[in-house]
Amino acid sequence: MEMEMEMTVGNLIDRLQKNYSLDDLCVASLWFDEDFLSKAYGEELTREEIHAAMVMTNNYDANEGINWSVIEDAVENVLDGREDPKA
């Protein structure tokens, strides 16, 4: 399975510049890595784990949007998917 491109600030800017003019109207809500880390409740997350959680949020309910619950669920899924070092 091919991993989606990381949505970095730079990639977002490139995508917007390729598809929209500076005069186009828009509205956006941005979530950053620190938002995902805040829902890890003291657990460390790698960049790859944060990216995996961000990809999971792409499947949100459009009526609900991406919100703290969606981010928390994605982070929990990533943490639950870690291999148990004791196993």
Buried (B, 14 or more C-beta within 10 A) or exposed (E): EEEEEEBEEEEEEEEBEEEEEEEEEEEEEEBEBEBBBEBBEEEEBEEEBBBBBBBBBEEBEEEEEBEEEBBBBBBBEBBEEEEEEEE
